[in-house]
Amino acid sequence: MKIASVFAAMPGDQSGLLSIKNIVSGTLTDLGIEPEEINLGYRSLPYYDGIKSEYMNTIADVIRESNGVIIYLSASFGLPGALMQTLLEHFSYPEYAGLMNDKNCFIIANCDDNTGAMAMSAMELAIYNIGAFSGAKILVDKNFTDKMEPESKNFILIEKLCEDYYRALRQQRVMYRPAGAAIQTKTQQQAQAAPVDEMKYDNNTYAAKNDEQKIQPVYDKKIAAAPVPVENFTESQQQDIEEISKFFAKKFKINGEDNLEFNETVSITGASSAPKTTLAQRTSALTHHYKAGQADGLKAVIALSISGKDGFEGHIDIDGADCDFSVGTAEASDVSIIAESGKWSEIIKGKTTAQKAFMVGQIKVRGNFVLLSKFDQLFDFGRSND
């Protein structure tokens, strides 16, 4: 069995949802399942503009192979957060039609205003329209996530929901979809708007049919779009137009007659569109792949002193099911790892272990050496640092 885990929390809501995610991951680990992680907070999808994204292809591959999808999302103003809405928009690309068909989803939404129920309903409707269904769901807020210490009622509630969801996947439960309930996916033809100049009106007025009392347009006179006087453009506006023209000239390249090919390597700044992350950010991503089931109640502070071009000072705080990363020097630590940035990058990519690097003198360690071997077991190294 495979489960995809989609984390789409906005920065202000990440800590609470990460705590829930650690409980879910720990429960599934105990059941023999390692969720395949998709973290939109770490690497977000680009704004959907009708063009297929390579990162979306990666996400689609993970979801395609999964039996179920766990969704962690922020919500406000009665809607799922921007990260989740962007993902849903990418699902409308024709190539992904049917990707979510019959996927059993576990929706975990965090909302701190009074519109959480609306947002959950909107999310359920959205996944229904792309072929999936919610087999389990929970709406939480800060009051809930602040009270999730081990063995608390909130902690146990998440565990039980996760176990119920796992059981439903094992039993291959599906949802009945009435005939005619079409799955909503866009096509390129639907996305194209009708040409404006085909609409003809008489002096912008409308005539009502007396027999049906419905407003109908009178097709007598074609309305031309009002021309914009170029001489009224300011110098600033003219510069903006030139910059946009240069951008699209780079964004698209001519490949044969009247054939435009999209150039994905060009961004609005002229740099590569691939997200660039620092070593500290990639280290922080380890917390999303924390194996809470391996901690066994461990409490420890692991200080990091990384030197070199992408060096930083930071510390990983482990407290049972919780794992956090902070940049800066720790007030106190149980073990300190001192490494050069290149070697530390190899460790978090899973190319070597911290214990092996220490044994051959590639890193230095101060404090409780026993924690070093434990550290190598606590994270799924390399999952988000390819």
Sequence and secondary structure as in RCSB ss.txt:
>XXXX:A:sequence
MKIASVFAAMPGDQSGLLSIKNIVSGTLTDLGIEPEEINLGYRSLPYYDGIKSEYMNTIADVIRESNGVIIYLSA
SFGLPGALMQTLLEHFSYPEYAGLMNDKNCFIIANCDDNTGAMAMSAMELAIYNIGAFSGAKILVDKNFTDKMEP
ESKNFILIEKLCEDYYRALRQQRVMYRPAGAAIQTKTQQQAQAAPVDEMKYDNNTYAAKNDEQKIQPVYDKKIAA
APVPVENFTESQQQDIEEISKFFAKKFKINGEDNLEFNETVSITGASSAPKTTLAQRTSALTHHYKAGQADGLKA
VIALSISGKDGFEGHIDIDGADCDFSVGTAEASDVSIIAESGKWSEIIKGKTTAQKAFMVGQIKVRGNFVLLSKF
DQLFDFGRSND
>XXXX:A:secstr
  EEEEEE  GGGHHHHHHHHHHHHHHHHHTT   EEEETTTS      SS  HHHHHHHHHHHT SEEEEEEEE
ETTEE HHHHHHHHHHTSGGGTTTTTT EEEEEEE  STTHHHHHHHHHHHHHHTT EEEEEEEE HHHHTS  T
TSHHHHHHHHHHHHHHHHHHTT      TT       HHHHS   GGG B BTTBEEE TTT  EEE  S B   
    GGG  HHHHHHHHHHHHHHHHHEEE STT EEE TT  TTSS SS    HHHHHHGGGGGB HHHHTT EE
EEEEEEESTT EEEEEEEETTEEEEEES  SS SEEEEEEHHHHHHHHTTSS HHHHHHTTSSEEEE THHHHHH
HHSB TTTT  
